[in-house]
Amino acid sequence: MDGEVVRPRLQPLAALSAEVARGLVGILTDIDDTLTLHGRIVPAAFDAMARARAAGLAIVPVTGRPAGWCDHVARMWPCEGVVGENGGLWFYMHEGKLVRAFAQSAEVRAHNAARLHTVREAVLREVPGCALASDQPYRELDLAVDFCEDVAALPDAAIDQILAVFARFGATAKASSIHVNGWFGEFDKLSGFFGLCSDLGLPSQAERWAYAGDSANDAPMFAHFPASVGVANVVRWLPRIPTPPAFVTEGEGGHGFAQLVDRILELRS
Ligand SMILES: [Mg+2]
């Protein structure tokens, strides 16, 4: 482990230091089961995003949700921009107009869409009980397979089976708390974050951002950011997260996110 800093993981929020909180330019946050609980945005979490911005912090949701959702989030939520489809795209407002940026060219996206169609047929044929995610028509780069949202919840073995089908076709796949998302290409939530920072001229150093998440598709973010935070329900997904978050909240979903914002604002005041 030469040269590698080994940090304690899963500490209570009380262990977050004022020095770290004061060095932040913003907070990155997953959406499903991090801002939401049981499928709905927790009002305190939405309010916390607005309060953080009013206190001078940037807010950027980073999600596996589709381009269609990101259009809405970038336009209407209290945020600087949004990273969607697990880093495949990032949308933001510039001089009152929506900018839509993608990790891949339109040609590459069209080519990959045809390849994903083949994967889709195989997944639906081989894994009983799963379905295309209801938000699939609004996606630009990935294929989302529902194992929990609008279908009866499938066992963990079925999630592994879906992941294995994507792998067999050479696709990247990540499980969120509700979908398995798969795509062709190298992007992930972290690379999408770098793309957005570059476009917006925001600093992208790891110590300048806190990250809040809850599941396996947040793993690259938990490993990268020293102030990585899991909301309480992250415990359910720890077996699929190689590097657990540095901190964990007491509250579940959006309640935990609101606790994180409260703690950061308190330490900065
Ligand atoms: Mg999530």
Residues whose N, C-alpha, C, O or C-beta is under 5 A from the ligand:
A	BS01	MG	D30 I31 D32 D33 T34 S176 S177 D214 S215
